[in-house]
Each structure stands twice: as C-alpha cells, then as structure tokens.
Amino acid sequence: MNASEPLRFTETEVRSYLPSGWSLGGDPSGRWDAKKRVWRATVIDNVDFDWPLVVDAGDAASLGRLEALRQAMDRVYRERLG
C-alpha cells in the first residue's frame, strides 16, 4: 500500500472486524477523505450508537491495509467500552 493512493475497504473486509451484534451505518464501503488522507465509515454498536471508524493512510502504508483496519476497529471498541 502506497500512502499516496486512496484507501478503500470492501464491505466484507470491514464486517469481518465488527464485534458480534455491530453493523455498518451509511455507506457500507466507507469513504476516502483525500484532504485528510483517511478512510472513514460509521459503525453501529449493539445498542444502536454510531461510532466513527477512521483508518489513516499512513497506518495502512506502514502496517498493511487490514492490520490498520483491525487496529482502528480495536480503538473504536475500546472507546465504546469506556
């Protein structure tokens, strides 16, 4: 993954990292923010709260796309737990 390329994930890739009972909100394939160099999606937890899922292109370049996605989802999950 080159940090200058747009970052994209398939719906299946994102769903594979969601905890049980969580779902995707809005556009299930997320969206690329070229200005901030991040990929964003919205996930909905098991009590219907929305959480932003954000993957930085630099993280994807250094860690790999799927590892960067896993770590971003892990951050969201830990934030949700408080």
C-alpha positions as CSV (number, residue, x, y, z in Angstrom):
1,M,0.0,0.0,0.0
2,N,1.4,3.3,-1.1
3,A,0.5,6.2,1.3
4,S,-0.4,8.4,-1.7
5,E,-3.1,6.0,-3.0
6,P,-6.7,6.3,-2.0
7,L,-7.5,3.8,0.8
8,R,-10.5,1.5,0.3
9,F,-12.0,-1.4,2.0
10,T,-14.8,-3.8,0.8
11,E,-17.9,-4.2,2.9
12,T,-16.9,-7.8,3.6
13,E,-13.4,-6.7,4.9
14,V,-15.0,-4.2,7.3
15,R,-17.7,-6.5,8.5
16,S,-15.1,-9.2,9.3
17,Y,-13.7,-6.9,12.1
18,L,-17.0,-5.9,13.6
19,P,-17.8,-7.3,17.0
20,S,-20.9,-9.5,17.2
21,G,-24.1,-7.5,17.1
22,W,-22.5,-4.5,15.4
23,S,-23.3,-3.2,11.9
24,L,-22.3,-0.7,9.4
25,G,-24.2,2.6,9.0
26,G,-24.4,4.9,6.0
27,D,-22.2,3.8,3.1
28,P,-21.1,0.3,4.0
29,S,-17.9,0.7,1.9
30,G,-16.9,3.9,3.7
31,R,-15.5,7.0,2.0
32,W,-12.0,8.3,1.3
33,D,-11.1,11.8,2.6
34,A,-8.3,12.9,0.2
35,K,-7.6,16.1,2.1
36,K,-7.0,14.4,5.5
37,R,-5.7,11.1,3.9
38,V,-8.1,8.9,5.9
39,W,-10.8,6.4,5.1
40,R,-13.9,6.8,7.2
41,A,-17.0,4.7,7.9
42,T,-19.7,4.6,10.6
43,V,-20.2,1.6,12.7
44,I,-23.3,1.0,14.9
45,D,-22.8,-0.9,18.2
46,N,-25.2,-3.4,19.7
47,V,-27.2,-0.7,21.4
48,D,-27.6,1.5,18.3
49,F,-24.9,4.1,19.0
50,D,-22.9,5.4,16.0
51,W,-19.2,5.3,16.2
52,P,-16.7,6.8,13.6
53,L,-14.2,4.3,12.2
54,V,-11.2,6.1,10.8
55,V,-8.2,4.5,9.1
56,D,-5.2,6.7,8.4
57,A,-3.4,6.1,5.0
58,G,0.0,6.3,6.7
59,D,-1.0,3.5,9.1
60,A,-2.2,1.4,6.2
61,A,1.2,2.0,4.4
62,S,3.2,1.0,7.4
63,L,1.1,-1.7,8.9
64,G,-0.8,-3.0,5.9
65,R,-4.4,-2.3,5.0
66,L,-6.1,-5.0,7.0
67,E,-3.9,-4.5,10.1
68,A,-4.6,-0.8,10.0
69,L,-8.3,-1.5,9.8
70,R,-8.1,-4.0,12.7
71,Q,-6.3,-1.5,14.9
72,A,-8.8,1.2,14.1
73,M,-11.7,-1.1,14.9
74,D,-10.0,-2.1,18.1
75,R,-9.7,1.7,19.1
76,V,-13.4,2.2,18.4
77,Y,-14.3,-0.9,20.5
78,R,-12.1,0.2,23.5
79,E,-13.6,3.7,23.3
80,R,-17.1,2.3,23.3
81,L,-16.3,0.2,26.4
82,G,-15.0,3.4,28.1
